[in-house]
Amino acid sequence: MFTPQGPTLRELAVQALSSVERGYDLLAPKFDHTPFRTPESILDAVGRALARMGPFENGLDLCCGTGAGMDVLERLCRQSVTGVDVSAGMLTVGRERVRGDGEPRVDWVRGDARALPFGPAFDLVVSFGAFGHFLPRELPNLFAQVHSVLRPGGRFAFPMPAPARPSSPWYWALLGFDTAMRVRNALWRPPFVMYYRGFRLGDVQRELAWAGFDVQLLTLPEFGHRSDGSPRCRMVVATRADGPRPG
């Protein structure tokens, strides 16, 4: 799971007892050597699917971390690519890793996804692996923020793997992790919000529609199908419709 260059058990414990922002500041130098980074297979699959919809002019990587999604946007966008994240440490590593010396222009912005510091400037917003840091009650505002920074017709895209089934060891591993995090947050402050099982497709579709998006689900064929024929991984593509967002 972790390479020798990754964090030690002690370092992970210190990070887990910090706030989300401070925890990622501490983890940042070794983040790319952990299983928390989105795998290249998912990044490449999303990039290929979005390439068929582009090209795009200006892209935003929401909760960009060290910039894995920025690599995808650089291949898709012609004018500018922006990464926004609450962790200054993650942004520092991202700036060092993704130089952005040519076109498109690359910018890194420290900011909270729940209060984005942009106007409607983007044609494409992507996000990879960040939604576990938001409680279900925060999704309406989060999606409204994304809607507000997209131009009419702009797209918000992110991968969504199928949930593990009870017969899978991953189901019990993720259930155990979420349970441990809930106990930790009940006993320790500040909270560290990171839950793997709370971001459900039905809820996501409903909240995106409420925020003013037309929602499409695309199968990522690289990951195949489960025994019942359902895809192992989808990409959610939410398009900002013309007109005002519903009240």
C-alpha positions as CSV (number, residue, x, y, z in Angstrom):
1,M,0.0,0.0,0.0
2,F,2.8,2.4,0.9
3,T,6.2,2.7,-0.8
4,P,9.3,3.1,1.3
5,Q,9.3,6.8,0.4
6,G,5.8,7.2,2.0
7,P,4.9,8.4,5.5
8,T,5.7,6.3,8.5
9,L,3.0,5.0,10.8
10,R,3.9,7.7,13.4
11,E,3.6,10.4,10.7
12,L,0.2,9.1,9.7
13,A,-1.0,9.1,13.3
14,V,0.1,12.7,13.8
15,Q,-1.6,13.7,10.5
16,A,-4.8,11.9,11.5
17,L,-5.0,13.8,14.8
18,S,-4.7,17.1,13.0
19,S,-7.3,19.2,11.1
20,V,-7.8,18.3,7.4
21,E,-5.8,21.4,6.4
22,R,-2.9,20.8,8.8
23,G,-2.9,17.0,8.1
24,Y,-2.4,17.5,4.4
25,D,0.2,20.2,5.0
26,L,2.2,17.6,6.9
27,L,1.5,14.8,4.4
28,A,2.2,16.9,1.3
29,P,5.9,16.0,0.8
30,K,5.1,12.3,0.7
31,F,1.6,12.3,-0.6
32,D,2.5,11.1,-4.1
33,H,4.0,8.0,-2.5
34,T,0.7,7.0,-0.8
35,P,-2.4,5.1,-2.0
36,F,-4.4,8.3,-1.4
37,R,-3.2,9.7,-4.7
38,T,-5.6,9.0,-7.6
39,P,-4.2,6.1,-9.7
40,E,-2.8,7.0,-13.2
41,S,-5.3,4.5,-14.7
42,I,-8.3,6.6,-13.5
43,L,-6.6,9.9,-14.5
44,D,-5.9,8.6,-18.0
45,A,-9.4,7.1,-18.5
46,V,-11.0,10.4,-17.5
47,G,-8.6,12.3,-19.7
48,R,-9.5,10.2,-22.7
49,A,-13.2,10.5,-22.1
50,L,-13.0,14.3,-21.7
51,A,-10.8,14.7,-24.8
52,R,-13.7,13.5,-26.9
53,M,-15.8,16.5,-25.5
54,G,-13.1,19.2,-25.9
55,P,-11.0,21.1,-26.5
56,F,-11.6,23.4,-23.6
57,E,-10.2,26.9,-22.9
58,N,-9.9,27.2,-19.1
59,G,-9.9,24.4,-16.6
60,L,-10.1,24.2,-12.8
61,D,-8.9,21.3,-10.7
62,L,-11.1,21.4,-7.5
63,C,-9.2,20.3,-4.4
64,C,-6.1,19.8,-6.6
65,G,-3.7,18.5,-4.0
66,T,-0.3,18.0,-5.5
67,G,-1.7,18.4,-9.0
68,A,-2.6,14.9,-10.4
69,G,-5.7,16.4,-12.1
70,M,-3.6,19.4,-13.3
71,D,-1.7,17.0,-15.6
72,V,-5.1,15.9,-17.1
73,L,-6.2,19.5,-17.6
74,E,-2.9,20.5,-19.2
75,R,-3.7,18.1,-22.0
76,L,-7.2,19.3,-22.4
77,C,-7.2,23.1,-22.0
78,R,-5.7,25.6,-24.4
79,Q,-5.6,28.8,-22.4
80,S,-5.3,28.3,-18.6
81,V,-5.3,25.6,-15.9
82,T,-6.0,26.5,-12.3
83,G,-5.6,24.4,-9.2
84,V,-7.4,25.3,-5.9
85,D,-6.8,23.6,-2.6
86,V,-7.1,24.5,1.1
87,S,-3.7,23.1,1.9
88,A,-0.7,25.4,1.4
89,G,1.6,22.4,1.7
90,M,0.0,20.5,-1.1
91,L,0.0,23.5,-3.3
92,T,3.7,24.0,-2.7
93,V,4.5,20.5,-3.8
94,G,2.2,20.9,-6.8
95,R,4.0,24.1,-7.9
96,E,7.3,22.3,-7.8
97,R,6.1,19.3,-9.7
98,V,4.0,21.0,-12.4
99,R,6.0,24.0,-13.7
100,G,3.7,25.2,-16.3
101,D,6.3,27.0,-18.4
102,G,4.4,27.2,-21.6
103,E,0.8,26.9,-22.7
104,P,-1.7,26.7,-21.1
105,R,-0.9,29.0,-18.3
106,V,-0.8,27.2,-14.9
107,D,-2.0,28.9,-11.7
108,W,-2.2,27.6,-8.1
109,V,-4.7,29.2,-5.7
110,R,-5.2,28.6,-2.0
111,G,-8.9,28.5,-1.3
112,D,-11.8,26.6,0.2
113,A,-14.0,24.7,-2.3
114,R,-17.0,25.7,-0.3
115,A,-16.3,29.4,-1.0
116,L,-14.5,29.5,-4.4
117,P,-12.7,32.8,-5.1
118,F,-13.6,32.9,-8.8
119,G,-16.3,34.2,-11.1
120,P,-17.8,32.2,-14.0
121,A,-14.4,31.8,-15.8
122,F,-14.1,28.1,-16.5
123,D,-15.3,25.7,-19.2
124,L,-14.3,22.6,-17.3
125,V,-14.0,21.7,-13.6
126,V,-12.6,18.3,-12.6
127,S,-12.0,16.7,-9.2
128,F,-10.3,13.5,-8.1
129,G,-10.7,11.8,-4.8
130,A,-11.7,14.8,-2.8
131,F,-15.4,14.3,-2.0
132,G,-14.8,12.2,1.1
133,H,-13.7,15.4,2.8
134,F,-17.2,16.9,2.6
135,L,-20.2,15.9,4.7
136,P,-23.4,15.0,2.9
137,R,-25.0,18.3,4.1
138,E,-22.3,20.3,2.4
139,L,-22.9,18.9,-1.1
140,P,-25.6,21.5,-2.0
141,N,-23.3,24.4,-1.4
142,L,-20.3,22.6,-2.9
143,F,-22.1,22.0,-6.1
144,A,-23.5,25.5,-6.1
145,Q,-20.0,26.8,-5.9
146,V,-18.9,24.8,-8.9
147,H,-22.0,26.0,-10.8
148,S,-21.1,29.6,-10.1
149,V,-17.5,29.3,-11.5
150,L,-18.6,27.6,-14.8
151,R,-19.7,29.4,-17.9
152,P,-23.0,28.4,-19.3
153,G,-22.5,25.1,-21.0
154,G,-19.4,24.4,-18.9
155,R,-18.8,20.9,-17.6
156,F,-18.1,19.5,-14.1
157,A,-16.6,16.0,-14.4
158,F,-15.3,13.4,-11.9
159,P,-14.9,9.6,-11.8
160,M,-17.1,7.6,-9.5
161,P,-16.1,3.9,-8.9
162,A,-18.9,1.5,-8.1
163,P,-19.2,0.9,-4.3
164,A,-17.8,-2.3,-2.9
165,R,-20.2,-5.1,-2.2
166,P,-20.5,-6.8,1.2
167,S,-18.9,-9.9,-0.2
168,S,-15.7,-7.9,-1.0
169,P,-12.9,-7.4,1.6
170,W,-12.8,-3.7,0.5
171,Y,-16.4,-3.2,1.7
172,W,-15.4,-4.2,5.3
173,A,-12.1,-2.3,5.1
174,L,-13.8,0.9,4.1
175,L,-16.6,0.4,6.6
176,G,-14.0,-0.1,9.3
177,F,-12.1,3.0,8.2
178,D,-15.2,5.2,8.2
179,T,-16.2,3.8,11.6
180,A,-12.8,4.6,13.0
181,M,-12.9,8.1,11.7
182,R,-16.4,8.7,13.2
183,V,-15.1,7.5,16.6
184,R,-12.0,9.7,16.2
185,N,-14.1,12.7,15.4
186,A,-16.5,12.1,18.3
187,L,-13.5,12.0,20.8
188,W,-11.0,14.4,19.3
189,R,-10.9,18.0,18.1
190,P,-10.3,19.4,15.5
191,P,-12.3,17.0,13.3
192,F,-10.7,15.3,10.3
193,V,-13.4,14.7,7.8
194,M,-12.5,11.8,5.5
195,Y,-15.2,9.2,4.8
196,Y,-15.2,6.8,1.9
197,R,-18.7,5.6,1.9
198,G,-20.8,8.8,2.2
199,F,-20.7,9.9,-1.4
200,R,-23.5,8.0,-3.1
201,L,-24.5,8.2,-6.7
202,G,-28.2,8.8,-6.1
203,D,-27.5,11.7,-3.7
204,V,-24.9,13.1,-6.1
205,Q,-27.3,13.1,-9.0
206,R,-30.1,14.8,-7.0
207,E,-27.9,17.5,-5.6
208,L,-26.3,18.3,-8.9
209,A,-29.7,18.6,-10.5
210,W,-30.8,21.0,-7.7
211,A,-27.7,23.1,-8.3
212,G,-28.7,23.6,-11.9
213,F,-26.8,20.9,-13.8
214,D,-27.8,18.5,-16.5
215,V,-26.3,15.2,-15.4
216,Q,-24.9,12.5,-17.6
217,L,-23.3,9.2,-16.6
218,L,-20.6,7.8,-18.8
219,T,-19.1,4.3,-18.4
220,L,-15.3,4.2,-18.3
221,P,-14.8,1.0,-20.3
222,E,-11.2,0.5,-19.3
223,F,-12.4,-0.9,-15.9
224,G,-14.9,-3.4,-17.3
225,H,-18.2,-4.5,-15.7
226,R,-19.3,-6.4,-12.6
227,S,-21.1,-9.7,-12.7
228,D,-24.5,-8.0,-13.0
229,G,-23.4,-6.0,-16.0
230,S,-23.0,-2.7,-14.2
231,P,-19.8,-0.7,-14.9
232,R,-17.0,-0.8,-12.3
233,C,-16.3,2.9,-12.8
234,R,-18.4,5.8,-14.2
235,M,-17.6,9.4,-15.0
236,V,-20.2,11.9,-13.9
237,V,-20.5,14.8,-16.4
238,A,-22.6,17.7,-15.1
239,T,-23.2,20.4,-17.6
240,R,-24.2,23.9,-16.5
241,A,-27.5,24.7,-18.2
242,D,-28.3,28.2,-19.4
243,G,-30.4,30.3,-17.1
244,P,-30.3,31.0,-13.4
245,R,-29.7,28.3,-10.8
246,P,-32.9,27.2,-9.1
247,G,-33.6,28.9,-5.8
